[in-house]
Amino acid sequence: MSAIAIVLAQMGHEVSGSDIRERPVLDRLRAAGVTVHIGHSRSHVIGCDAVTASSAIPTSNNECDEAHRLGIPVLTRAGILAGICGSARSVAVAGTHGKTTTTSMVMLIMANAQLAPSFVIGGDVTDTGTGAQWTGGEWLVVEADESDGTHLQLPLYATILTNIERDHLDHFGSFEALVGSFDQYLAAIAGPRVVCGDDPVVRSLEAFPAATSYGLSEGCEYRAVDLKAHDGSWRFTIEHQGQKLMDVHLPLRGVHNVVNATGAAALTHAIGVAPEQIASALSRFGGVARRFDIRGVLKGATLVDDYAHLPGEIAAVLAAARHSGDGWNRVVAVFQPNRFHRIAEMWREYERCFVEADLVVLTDIYASGTMPIPGVTGKLILNAVCEADPSAKVVWMPHREDLVRYLGNELRPGDVCISMGCGDIAALPDELLHKAAPTAVGIASP
């Protein structure tokens, strides 16, 4: 919502909004000219032409209720984002994983090519310090979120589809319905449709044969080859239809980011960006907040924070740490599960995603606004991991103070400790650094 508010203000609209507490992003909103209220009040919507709220806000919220009472249109987040997309030639990135990183890559490549794209991205881009900007130019780069069906409402010119994994079944009802939504999504795209040929579910789509494929697999139209990892970065070549297109130096860890970069290169090349402009932008890509974000060093152990919360994301992040070329001795994975209904549906799917970790520490579920379900706790994931591999070293730490104390004693020089999840686990590295302030060093993300 903050990204949308910033873009609307930069478009020239008078924008106000409310939150239940102060947080750092609100200062950025104020700087963009947005009027910020702390606390919700019926008076805040008086005089507005339209009201919008995130899908996490209940319709019983007093501001939404007052808007309905006054006859003020109440728009969904998807509806207002669709209006923004309709104001430019819009390029989107959709899929279960990699949306934020790939969207950021596309935006920076287009900016490097002097296309001056506006953007609405679900995370802060390190290179710009923000996840949203309205330039008034021809192009808009946007993240197309499927969690509430937003991707089906956006008027788009071109897209990347990264992958499809089981999630958001509370909205779609079944995995088949989720998959079908992406076929419907691709069918509505008038321009380039760039899809990941490495993903078996994407390959099963009816729209796949007519789309442009990318990835590591043979047969992909845009393919990354000759991958070499060193000191937390990758060097590789992108081929187009079997012919060398460009050499790339990507300053990110993880093969999944090589794939993301290949997708970004494929789409931007398809809309006319020169290979040398693509490669130069990727070589300077600084990443996105909470994506393998190195937060500090504790007693010789590197502390990393990452947004990964689904099995495929977790496996990719741990593989990135294991095979990055950084020389870490031990990979310690700390995972906070998210949403009770997600874990109730998916807990067994986490059984093999921690195989690259030497030590797995599991916490209890972060609710994210969902209601508890009897018998559904983080222990379900612990049971799945231990059943799949009885030799795995797995520790159950449901209480935060015990978790901080345990890691403070357990971590040692040469470790990399990766805290993962989309809840308050993001604060764990800072808590560890604060508890051991005399021996801890905070550092900025590379």
C-alpha positions in Angstrom: 0.0 0.0 0.0 2.9 2.4 0.7 4.2 1.9 -2.8 0.8 2.7 -4.3 0.4 5.8 -2.1 3.8 7.1 -3.1 3.1 6.7 -6.8 -0.4 8.3 -6.6 1.2 11.3 -4.8 3.9 11.6 -7.4 1.2 11.4 -10.1 -0.3 14.6 -8.6 -3.2 13.2 -6.5 -3.9 14.3 -3.0 -3.2 11.2 -0.9 -3.8 10.5 2.8 -3.7 7.2 4.7 -3.7 5.7 8.2 -1.7 3.0 10.0 -2.1 1.6 13.5 1.4 2.5 14.6 4.5 4.5 13.6 7.0 2.7 11.4 10.0 3.8 9.2 8.1 3.7 5.9 5.7 6.4 7.1 8.5 9.0 7.0 9.1 8.2 3.4 5.4 8.6 2.7 5.4 12.0 4.4 8.4 13.0 2.4 6.4 12.1 -0.8 3.6 14.5 0.3 1.2 11.9 1.7 -0.8 12.9 4.8 -0.3 10.2 7.4 -2.6 9.5 10.3 -1.7 7.2 13.2 -4.9 5.3 14.1 -8.0 4.8 12.1 -10.9 7.3 12.3 -14.1 7.8 10.4 -13.1 11.5 9.9 -10.1 10.6 7.8 -12.3 9.7 4.7 -14.5 12.7 4.7 -14.0 14.6 1.5 -12.2 11.8 -0.3 -13.1 10.8 -3.9 -12.0 7.2 -3.3 -10.8 4.9 -0.5 -8.6 1.8 -0.8 -7.2 -0.6 1.7 -5.0 -3.7 1.7 -6.7 -7.2 1.6 -5.6 -7.6 5.2 -8.0 -4.8 6.3 -11.5 -6.2 7.2 -14.5 -4.5 5.6 -15.7 -3.7 9.2 -12.8 -1.2 9.5 -14.3 2.1 10.6 -12.8 4.1 7.7 -14.1 1.6 5.1 -17.5 1.5 6.8 -17.7 5.3 6.8 -16.8 5.4 3.1 -19.6 3.0 2.3 -22.0 5.1 4.4 -21.1 8.3 2.6 -21.3 6.7 -0.8 -17.5 7.0 -1.5 -16.2 4.3 -3.8 -14.1 1.7 -1.9 -11.5 0.2 -4.2 -9.5 -2.9 -3.7 -5.7 -2.7 -3.8 -5.9 -4.6 -7.1 -8.4 -2.1 -8.5 -6.4 1.0 -7.8 -3.2 -0.7 -9.0 -5.0 -1.6 -12.2 -5.8 2.1 -12.7 -2.2 3.0 -12.3 -1.2 0.3 -14.8 -3.7 1.7 -17.3 -1.8 5.0 -17.2 1.3 3.6 -18.9 2.7 0.8 -21.0 2.9 -1.8 -18.2 5.3 -4.7 -17.8 4.8 -7.1 -15.0 6.5 -10.0 -13.2 4.3 -12.8 -11.9 4.9 -16.1 -10.2 5.3 -17.7 -6.8 9.0 -16.9 -6.2 11.4 -14.3 -7.5 8.9 -11.6 -8.4 10.5 -8.7 -6.4 14.0 -9.4 -7.4 13.1 -10.0 -11.1 10.9 -6.9 -11.2 13.8 -4.8 -9.7 16.2 -6.2 -12.4 13.8 -5.3 -15.2 13.3 -1.8 -13.8 17.0 -1.1 -13.5 17.8 -2.5 -17.0 15.1 -0.2 -18.5 16.4 2.7 -16.5 19.9 2.0 -17.7 18.6 2.0 -21.3 17.2 5.6 -20.6 13.5 4.4 -20.8 12.7 6.2 -17.5 10.3 3.5 -16.2 7.9 4.2 -13.3 7.7 1.2 -10.9 5.7 -0.4 -8.1 7.6 -3.2 -6.5 6.9 -5.2 -3.4 10.2 -4.5 -1.7 12.8 -1.7 -1.5 15.4 -1.8 -4.3 18.8 -1.2 -2.9 19.9 0.8 -5.9 17.1 3.3 -5.5 16.3 3.1 -1.8 12.6 2.8 -2.6 10.1 0.3 -4.1 8.0 2.9 -5.9 8.4 5.9 -8.2 6.3 7.7 -10.9 8.4 9.2 -13.6 5.7 10.1 -16.0 7.4 8.2 -18.8 5.9 5.7 -21.2 6.8 2.5 -19.2 5.7 1.1 -15.8 7.2 -1.9 -14.2 5.0 -3.7 -11.7 4.9 -6.8 -9.5 1.8 -8.8 -10.3 0.8 -10.5 -7.0 -1.4 -13.6 -7.3 -2.3 -14.0 -3.6 -5.6 -12.2 -4.0 -6.0 -12.5 -7.8 -4.5 -9.1 -8.4 -2.6 -10.5 -11.4 -5.8 -11.1 -13.3 -7.0 -7.5 -12.9 -4.0 -5.6 -14.3 -4.0 -4.2 -17.9 -0.5 -5.3 -19.1 1.6 -5.1 -22.2 4.2 -7.7 -21.3 5.1 -10.1 -18.6 7.6 -12.6 -17.0 6.2 -15.7 -15.3 8.8 -17.1 -12.9 7.3 -20.3 -11.5 4.2 -21.7 -9.9 4.1 -23.5 -6.5 1.3 -24.4 -4.2 0.2 -21.3 -2.2 -2.8 -19.1 -1.5 -5.2 -22.0 -1.7 -7.4 -20.0 0.7 -8.1 -17.7 -2.2 -8.1 -20.1 -5.1 -9.6 -23.2 -3.5 -7.3 -25.7 -5.3 -3.9 -25.9 -6.9 -5.6 -26.5 -10.2 -7.5 -23.2 -9.9 -4.3 -21.4 -9.1 -2.6 -22.9 -12.2 -5.5 -22.1 -14.3 -5.4 -18.4 -13.2 -1.9 -18.1 -14.8 -3.1 -19.5 -18.1 -5.9 -16.9 -18.0 -3.3 -14.3 -17.0 -1.0 -15.1 -20.0 -3.9 -15.1 -22.4 -4.6 -11.5 -21.7 -1.0 -10.2 -22.4 -0.8 -8.5 -25.8 3.0 -8.2 -26.0 6.0 -10.4 -25.0 5.2 -13.4 -22.7 8.4 -14.6 -21.1 8.1 -17.8 -19.0 10.5 -20.0 -17.1 11.2 -23.2 -19.0 12.8 -24.8 -15.9 9.5 -24.9 -14.0 7.5 -28.1 -14.7 4.2 -26.4 -13.8 4.9 -23.5 -16.1 5.7 -25.9 -18.9 2.3 -27.6 -18.4 0.4 -24.4 -19.2 -1.6 -24.2 -22.3 0.1 -20.9 -23.1 3.6 -22.2 -22.8 4.2 -23.3 -26.4 3.4 -19.8 -27.7 5.5 -18.0 -25.1 9.2 -17.2 -25.0 11.1 -19.5 -22.6 14.1 -18.8 -20.4 16.2 -20.7 -17.9 19.0 -23.2 -17.5 17.3 -26.1 -19.4 18.1 -27.2 -22.9 15.5 -25.9 -25.3 14.9 -22.6 -23.6 15.0 -19.7 -26.1 17.1 -17.6 -23.6 19.5 -19.8 -21.7 22.2 -19.2 -19.1 25.2 -21.4 -19.6 28.8 -21.7 -18.3 27.9 -20.6 -14.7 30.8 -19.9 -12.4 30.4 -18.8 -8.7 33.0 -16.8 -6.9 32.9 -14.6 -3.7 29.2 -14.3 -3.6 28.7 -13.5 -7.3 28.1 -15.3 -10.6 29.6 -15.1 -14.1 27.7 -16.7 -16.9 26.7 -16.4 -20.5 23.2 -15.9 -21.9 22.5 -17.5 -25.2 19.5 -16.6 -27.5 18.3 -19.4 -29.7 21.7 -21.2 -29.2 23.8 -18.1 -30.0 25.8 -16.1 -27.5 23.9 -12.9 -26.6 25.9 -11.5 -23.7 28.3 -12.3 -20.8 27.0 -11.3 -17.4 28.6 -10.7 -14.0 25.9 -10.8 -11.4 26.8 -9.6 -7.9 24.3 -11.9 -6.2 24.4 -15.4 -4.6 22.2 -18.3 -5.8 21.5 -20.1 -9.0 17.9 -18.9 -8.7 19.2 -15.3 -9.2 21.0 -16.4 -12.4 17.6 -17.6 -13.6 15.9 -14.4 -12.5 18.5 -12.3 -14.3 18.0 -14.5 -17.4 14.3 -13.8 -17.3 14.8 -10.1 -16.9 17.3 -10.1 -19.8 14.9 -12.0 -22.0 12.0 -9.6 -21.5 14.0 -6.4 -21.9 15.8 -7.8 -25.0 12.4 -8.7 -26.4 11.2 -5.0 -26.0 14.4 -3.7 -27.7 17.0 -3.1 -25.0 20.6 -3.8 -26.3 22.5 -6.7 -24.8 25.3 -4.5 -23.6 22.9 -2.3 -21.7 21.3 -5.3 -20.1 24.6 -6.8 -19.0 25.9 -3.5 -17.6 22.8 -3.0 -15.5 22.9 -6.5 -14.1 26.6 -6.1 -13.2 25.6 -3.2 -10.9 22.5 -4.7 -9.4 22.6 -4.2 -5.6 19.7 -6.5 -4.7 16.5 -6.0 -2.8 15.8 -5.7 0.9 15.4 -9.0 2.7 16.8 -11.0 -0.1 20.0 -12.6 1.2 20.5 -9.4 3.2 23.8 -9.6 5.1 23.1 -7.9 8.4 26.2 -8.2 10.5 28.9 -10.5 12.0 28.5 -12.1 15.4 31.6 -13.7 16.9 32.8 -14.5 13.4 29.4 -15.8 12.2 27.8 -14.0 9.3 24.1 -13.1 9.9 21.8 -13.1 6.9 18.1 -12.2 6.7 15.8 -13.4 3.9 12.1 -13.3 3.0 12.0 -17.0 2.0 9.0 -18.7 3.5 7.9 -21.3 0.9 9.8 -24.6 0.4 11.2 -23.7 -3.0 12.4 -20.4 -1.7 14.1 -21.9 1.4 15.8 -24.5 -0.7 17.1 -21.9 -3.1 18.5 -19.6 -0.4 20.2 -22.4 1.5 21.8 -23.7 -1.8 22.9 -20.1 -2.5 24.7 -20.1 0.9 26.2 -23.5 0.4 27.5 -23.0 -3.1 28.3 -19.2 -3.1 32.0 -19.5 -3.0 32.2 -17.5 0.3 33.8 -20.4 2.1 31.4 -20.7 5.0 32.0 -23.7 7.1 28.5 -24.3 8.4 25.0 -23.2 7.2 22.6 -22.6 10.0 18.9 -22.2 9.0 16.5 -20.4 11.3 12.9 -20.6 9.9 9.7 -19.0 11.2 6.6 -20.5 9.5 3.9 -18.1 8.4 0.1 -18.3 8.4 -1.8 -21.1 10.1 -3.8 -22.1 7.1 -0.7 -22.2 4.9 1.1 -24.6 7.3 -2.0 -26.7 7.7 -2.1 -27.3 4.0 1.6 -27.5 3.2 3.6 -28.7 6.2 4.7 -31.9 4.6 6.1 -30.0 1.6 8.8 -28.6 3.9 10.4 -32.0 4.6 13.3 -31.7 2.1 13.9 -28.0 1.7 16.5 -27.8 4.5 18.9 -30.4 3.1 21.7 -27.9 2.5 21.7 -26.7 6.1 24.0 -28.2 8.8 21.6 -27.1 11.6 17.9 -26.2 11.3 16.3 -24.1 14.1 12.5 -23.9 13.8 10.2 -21.4 15.6 6.4 -21.3 16.0 4.0 -19.9 13.4 3.7 -16.2 12.8 0.0 -15.6 12.4 0.0 -12.7 9.8 -3.6 -12.0 10.7 -4.8 -15.7 10.4 -6.6 -17.5 13.2 -5.0 -20.4 15.1 -6.0 -23.9 14.0 -6.0 -26.7 16.7 -3.0 -28.9 16.3 -1.3 -26.6 13.7 2.1 -25.4 15.1 5.6 -25.1 13.8 6.2 -28.6 15.2 4.5 -30.0 12.2 7.4 -28.9 10.1 9.9 -30.3 12.6 8.1 -33.6 12.4 8.2 -33.6 8.6 11.9 -32.8 8.5 12.8 -35.5 11.1 10.7 -38.1 9.4 12.3 -37.5 6.1 15.8 -37.5 7.5 16.2 -38.9 11.0 19.9 -37.8 11.0 19.0 -34.2 10.4 20.0 -31.8 13.3 16.8 -29.9 14.0 16.1 -27.8 17.1 12.6 -26.5 18.2 12.7 -23.0 19.7 9.2 -21.6 19.9 10.0 -18.8 22.3 12.0 -15.8 21.0 14.1 -15.2 24.1 15.2 -18.9 24.0 16.0 -18.6 20.3 18.2 -15.6 20.8 20.0 -17.2 23.8 20.5 -20.5 21.9 22.0 -18.9 18.8 24.2 -16.6 20.8 25.8 -19.6 22.4 25.7 -21.9 19.3 27.1 -19.8 16.5 30.8 -19.9 15.9 33.4 -18.4 13.5 32.9 -19.5 9.9 29.1 -20.0 10.2 26.5 -18.3 8.1 23.2 -18.0 10.0 20.2 -17.3 7.8 16.9 -16.2 9.4 14.0 -16.8 7.0 10.3 -16.0 7.0 7.9 -13.1 6.3 7.1 -12.4 9.9 9.0 -10.7 12.7 11.9 -13.0 12.2 13.4 -10.2 10.2 14.4 -8.5 13.4 16.4 -11.5 14.7 19.8 -10.4 13.4 19.5 -7.1 15.1 18.4 -8.8 18.3 21.4 -11.1 18.2 23.8 -8.1 17.5 22.2 -6.1 20.3 22.5 -8.9 22.8 26.2 -9.4 22.0 27.0 -5.7 21.3 30.7 -5.8 22.5 31.6 -8.5 20.0 29.1 -7.8 17.2 29.7 -5.8 14.1 26.8 -4.4 12.0 27.4 -4.0 8.3 25.5 -2.8 5.3 24.2 -5.1 2.6 26.7 -5.6 -0.2 
